[in-house]
Amino acid sequence: MTAKPVLNRAQFHTSVARLRDLPASRAEIAFAGRSNAGKSSAINLLTRKNRLAYTSKTPGRTQLINFFELDANIFLVDLPGYGYAKVPPEIKAQWEALLSRYLQERAALAGMVLIMDARHPLTPLDQRMLDWFLPRGKPVHILLSKADKLSGNERAQTLRKVRQAVAAHACVSVQLFSSLSRLGAEEAAARIESLLEPLGPSQNDDTAPAMATQHE
């Protein structure tokens, strides 16, 4: 894969557990997905840094919002994985509140990459993420991960099914993806780069407010 330089420049910046601790930001692209959908592996592949995002054999391990800086005050954001059954109810409620407010209110959020397991796409929790973010009219790029585990026919059927499900939303794009085989890696990197291109080179302008509201 030949990724463009901006993704390669990703470096860990900070981790936060509360919205009031979010860093000042000109813009950011958030990566979201169910626990064990392959989100961290996708980030590592697309940035060409094998240990940038933490991968764990225990789903639900990542409980923080992790910021990786791509340029001055421009970030790739790794959101906590959701949907792991063994997480205590109070932790689930905390994650849900954190994710919903971030996706609905974060002023600097320019787009979302939503990772879904290609074998089980569009779960109710995946749909909830879309419901929170789509009203803002900003781009969503869906990666149907672990596509290497499907046959060619199954891949085509899954891609068609998901594209039909989101056809009413012009801001949503969908592709097949596999961190293991690198299927779709170049396409995904190019799409993410395209979301960042309108931002232009870093400038000495005022950073966007961390949140539209900050009561958390």
C-alpha positions in Angstrom: 0.0 0.0 0.0 1.2 3.5 -0.8 -0.3 5.8 1.7 -0.1 9.5 1.4 2.2 11.3 3.9 -0.4 12.7 6.2 -1.5 9.3 7.5 2.1 8.2 7.9 2.8 11.1 10.2 0.3 9.9 12.8 1.7 10.1 16.3 0.1 9.5 19.6 -1.0 12.7 21.2 -3.3 12.1 24.2 -6.0 9.9 25.7 -9.1 11.2 27.4 -12.0 9.7 29.4 -14.1 12.9 29.7 -15.4 15.3 27.1 -14.1 18.3 29.0 -10.5 17.0 28.5 -10.7 16.9 24.7 -7.8 18.7 23.1 -8.1 21.9 21.0 -8.5 20.8 17.4 -8.8 22.3 13.9 -10.2 19.0 12.5 -10.4 15.3 13.2 -11.5 12.1 11.6 -13.0 9.6 14.1 -12.7 5.8 13.8 -15.6 3.9 15.4 -16.6 0.3 15.5 -17.8 -2.7 17.6 -15.3 -4.4 19.8 -13.4 -7.0 17.8 -14.4 -5.5 14.5 -10.8 -4.8 13.6 -10.7 -1.0 14.2 -7.2 -0.9 15.8 -5.8 -3.2 13.1 -7.3 -0.9 10.4 -5.7 2.2 12.0 -2.3 0.5 12.2 -2.5 -0.6 8.5 -3.6 2.7 7.2 -1.0 4.7 9.1 1.6 2.0 8.3 2.5 1.8 12.0 2.0 -1.6 13.5 1.8 -0.5 17.1 0.1 2.9 16.9 -3.4 1.8 18.0 -3.6 -0.8 20.8 -4.9 -4.2 19.7 -6.1 -6.6 22.3 -7.4 -10.2 22.3 -9.9 -9.0 24.9 -12.7 -7.1 23.2 -13.8 -3.9 25.1 -10.3 -3.3 26.5 -10.0 0.2 25.0 -12.1 2.6 27.2 -10.6 5.9 26.2 -10.8 8.3 23.3 -7.3 8.2 21.8 -6.0 11.1 19.7 -3.2 10.7 17.1 -1.9 13.9 15.5 -1.6 14.0 11.7 -0.7 17.7 11.4 -0.8 20.7 13.7 -4.1 20.3 15.5 -5.5 17.8 13.0 -6.2 14.4 14.5 -7.1 10.8 13.8 -9.3 9.8 16.7 -9.7 6.2 17.9 -13.1 5.9 19.8 -13.8 3.2 22.3 -15.1 -0.1 20.9 -18.8 -0.8 21.7 -21.0 -3.8 22.0 -18.9 -6.2 24.1 -21.3 -8.2 26.2 -19.1 -8.8 29.3 -18.6 -5.1 30.0 -20.6 -4.0 33.2 -23.8 -2.1 32.5 -22.5 1.1 34.2 -19.5 1.1 31.9 -21.7 0.5 28.8 -23.8 3.5 29.9 -20.7 5.6 30.3 -19.3 4.7 26.9 -22.7 5.4 25.2 -22.9 8.8 26.8 -19.3 9.6 25.8 -19.7 8.4 22.2 -23.2 10.0 21.6 -22.2 13.4 22.8 -18.8 13.3 21.0 -20.4 12.4 17.7 -23.3 14.8 18.0 -21.5 17.8 19.4 -17.7 17.8 18.6 -17.3 20.9 16.5 -14.0 19.8 15.0 -15.2 16.4 13.9 -15.0 16.4 10.0 -16.0 12.8 9.3 -16.3 9.3 10.6 -14.8 6.0 9.5 -17.2 3.2 10.8 -15.7 -0.3 10.9 -18.2 -3.1 10.6 -17.4 -6.9 10.6 -18.4 -7.9 7.0 -19.9 -11.1 8.4 -22.2 -9.1 10.7 -22.8 -5.6 9.3 -25.3 -3.0 10.3 -26.0 -4.3 13.8 -28.3 -2.2 16.0 -25.3 -0.6 17.6 -23.7 0.2 14.3 -27.0 1.9 13.2 -27.1 3.9 16.5 -23.7 5.3 15.6 -25.0 6.4 12.2 -28.2 7.8 13.8 -26.0 10.0 16.1 -23.7 11.3 13.4 -25.6 11.4 10.1 -27.9 14.4 11.1 -24.8 16.5 11.0 -24.5 15.9 7.2 -20.7 15.1 7.4 -19.0 12.2 5.6 -19.1 8.7 6.8 -16.9 6.0 5.2 -17.9 2.4 6.1 -15.1 -0.3 6.1 -16.6 -3.8 5.9 -13.7 -5.4 7.7 -12.5 -9.0 7.8 -13.7 -9.4 4.2 -11.0 -12.0 3.6 -13.2 -14.4 5.6 -15.9 -14.2 3.0 -16.1 -15.8 -0.5 -16.1 -13.6 -3.5 -19.9 -14.0 -3.9 -20.5 -13.3 -0.2 -18.4 -10.1 -0.5 -20.4 -8.9 -3.4 -23.7 -9.6 -1.7 -22.6 -7.9 1.5 -21.3 -4.8 -0.2 -24.5 -4.5 -2.2 -26.7 -5.0 0.9 -25.0 -2.4 2.9 -24.8 0.1 0.1 -28.6 -0.3 -0.4 -29.2 0.2 3.3 -27.4 3.6 3.3 -28.4 4.7 -0.2 -30.6 7.5 1.1 -27.5 9.2 2.6 -25.3 10.8 0.0 -22.6 11.5 2.6 -22.1 7.7 3.2 -19.6 5.6 1.2 -19.0 1.9 1.7 -16.1 -0.5 0.8 -14.7 -4.0 1.5 -11.7 -4.1 3.7 -9.2 -6.6 5.3 -6.3 -5.7 7.5 -4.9 -9.2 7.1 -4.9 -9.4 3.3 -4.8 -5.6 2.8 -7.9 -5.7 0.6 -9.2 -2.2 0.1 -6.3 -0.5 2.0 -5.4 1.9 -0.8 -9.0 2.8 -1.4 -9.6 3.5 2.3 -6.4 5.6 2.6 -7.4 7.6 -0.4 -10.9 8.2 1.0 -9.6 9.4 4.4 -7.0 11.6 2.7 -9.9 13.2 0.6 -11.7 14.1 3.8 -8.6 15.9 5.1 -7.7 17.6 1.8 -10.1 20.6 2.2 -8.4 21.5 5.4 -5.2 22.5 3.5 -1.8 22.9 5.2 -1.4 23.8 8.8 -2.0 27.5 9.5 -1.7 29.7 12.6 -5.4 30.1 12.9 -7.6 29.7 15.9 -8.4 26.1 16.7 -12.0 25.0 16.8 -13.6 24.8 20.3 -13.3 21.4 21.9 -17.1 20.9 22.1 -20.1 22.9 21.2 -21.0 22.6 24.9 -18.8 21.5 27.8 -20.8 20.4 30.8 -19.3 17.0 31.1 
